[in-house]
């Protein structure tokens, strides 16, 4: 049984549509009565499925496609990867339904745990098969780091499970465990995998400019130290605070140097991209730069306490990463590599979806800033509901007009 990237990517686009639908339902419930569904359960379903069914499924598929492209001597058996993706999708769809039906219950907890073990399975076979490749692609080290962060992020999940099982829940430890998981998913697994995909697309080898290897080392270690950026609301020892602040500065500097090098050395590639992909890569670059600067700003204690104390700011920041950076990066890589057929209708859907992402971030940002002064903006929930409709309908349109490869 061969591995067909296009087949699995079609699931990715469909799953993104389901994530958008859940987001739309959550926005609907804020404005209108819908007693059939519980908002908190919808939120759990939305977040778990976004991570497992959309981002992780897509990254696993694209990492397998990387192996397939570089397996020039046909040493790798790809049958097992189909089984891994099937297992991950089963866990994802069961979580999607069970979290809506029961919130955190026996079924949802069981399958969310199983999805973690599926991620372990993939990490193990990917590391093993990388040894079969005869390539000097620098992307490999980024992928290995991404999978390392994916594995260690599960420690946060198990810590939460232990607290719930023993009914020994302390607010600080509970939140620290959640932020631990989120940090190493967003800034570890998701970010490093997407960077690896970009560098593979640009065909960057280990013999290229030293900045690629140096930036990897600095960003890897600063990612570990950067976890404490999510816990600055705790009374941290001074030495940890200093290391955390240094890591935030390092990330900004390294990102600037890496971004400048990528643009300078690959200008000829970027200028030949279709217009809609140029727009995507520009917005992703802007969003990622904003993310690093926001992290740096959060090292100021007063700003940190304000940010973590206002839910709209947290939501805006999480969506900046998951939608504006990660989701658009995955869509860029899918389309630039022609993993699914591109036509005028799918391009229209992608452009409208990306416009929805931009509008969503702008409005969430305004709502977050306004919340600092406890200012209520008239009809902002109606505006966010309208944007949620745009996000859902645009990706539904893209899903419908995506032809089989």
PEBEL-V767319 format. One record per backbone hydrogen bond with DSSP energy under -0.5 kcal/mol. CO is the residue of the C=O (numbers start at 0). NH is the residue of the N-H. Records with the same first field share a line. If there is no record, write none. Layout:
CO: NH / NH
//
This chain:
1: 3
2: 4
3: 7
4: 8
5: 9
6: 10
7: 11
8: 12
9: 13
10: 14
11: 15
12: 16
13: 17
14: 18
15: 19
16: 20
17: 21
18: 22
19: 23
20: 24
21: 25
22: 26
23: 27
24: 28
25: 29
26: 30
27: 30 / 31
33: 36
37: 41
38: 42
39: 43
40: 44
41: 45
42: 46
43: 47
44: 48
45: 49
46: 50
47: 51
48: 52 / 53
49: 54
50: 55
51: 56
53: 57
54: 58
55: 59
56: 60
57: 61
58: 62
59: 63
60: 64
61: 65
62: 66
63: 67
64: 68
65: 69
66: 70
69: 71 / 133
70: 73
75: 77
77: 80 / 81
78: 81 / 82
79: 83
80: 84
81: 85
82: 86
83: 87
84: 88
85: 89
86: 90
87: 91
88: 92
89: 93
90: 94
91: 95
92: 96
93: 97
94: 98
95: 99
96: 100
97: 101 / 102
98: 102
102: 104
104: 108
105: 109
106: 110
107: 111
108: 112
109: 113
110: 114
111: 115
112: 116
113: 117
114: 118
115: 119
116: 120
117: 121
118: 122
119: 123
120: 124
121: 125
122: 126
123: 127
124: 128
125: 129
126: 130
127: 130
128: 131
129: 132
132: 134
135: 205
136: 139
137: 140 / 141
138: 142
139: 143
140: 144
141: 145
142: 146
143: 147
144: 148
145: 149
146: 150
147: 151
148: 152
149: 153
150: 153
151: 154
152: 155 / 156
153: 157
154: 158
155: 159
156: 160
157: 161
158: 162
159: 163
160: 164
161: 165
162: 166 / 167
166: 168
167: 169
169: 173
170: 174
171: 175
172: 176
173: 177
174: 178
175: 179
176: 180
177: 181
178: 182
179: 183
180: 184
181: 185
182: 186 / 187
183: 188
184: 189
185: 190
187: 191
188: 192
189: 193
190: 194
191: 195
192: 196
193: 197
194: 198
195: 199
196: 200
197: 201
198: 203
199: 202
203: 137
204: 207
208: 211 / 212
209: 213
210: 214
211: 215
212: 216
213: 217
214: 218
215: 219
216: 220
217: 221
218: 222
219: 223
220: 224
221: 225
223: 226
224: 227
225: 228
226: 229
227: 230
228: 231
230: 233
233: 235
236: 239 / 240
237: 241
238: 242
239: 243
240: 244
241: 245
242: 246
243: 247
244: 248
245: 249
246: 250
247: 251
248: 252
249: 253
250: 254
251: 255
252: 256
253: 257
254: 258
255: 259
256: 260
257: 261
258: 262
259: 263
260: 264
261: 265
263: 266
265: 268 / 269
266: 270
267: 271
268: 271
269: 272
273: 276 / 277
274: 278
275: 279
276: 280
277: 281
278: 282
279: 283
280: 284
281: 285
282: 286
283: 287
284: 288
285: 289
286: 290
287: 291
288: 292
289: 293
290: 294
291: 295
292: 296
293: 297
295: 298
296: 299
298: 300
299: 302 / 303
300: 304
301: 305
302: 306
303: 307
304: 308
305: 309
306: 309
308: 310
309: 312 / 313
310: 314
311: 315
312: 316
313: 317
314: 318
315: 319
316: 320
317: 321
318: 322 / 323
319: 324
320: 324 / 325
321: 326
322: 327
324: 328
325: 329
326: 330
327: 331
328: 332
329: 333
330: 334
331: 335
332: 336
333: 338 / 339
334: 337
342: 346
343: 347
344: 348
345: 349
346: 350
347: 351
348: 352
349: 353
350: 354
351: 355
352: 356
353: 357
354: 358
355: 359
356: 360
357: 361
358: 362
359: 363
360: 364
361: 365
362: 366
363: 367
364: 368
365: 369
366: 370
367: 371
368: 371 / 372
369: 372 / 374
370: 373
373: 375
374: 376
375: 377
376: 379
378: 382
379: 383
380: 384
381: 385
382: 386
383: 387
384: 388
385: 389
386: 390
387: 391
388: 392
389: 393
390: 394
391: 395
392: 396
393: 397
394: 398
395: 399
396: 400
398: 401
400: 402
402: 340
//
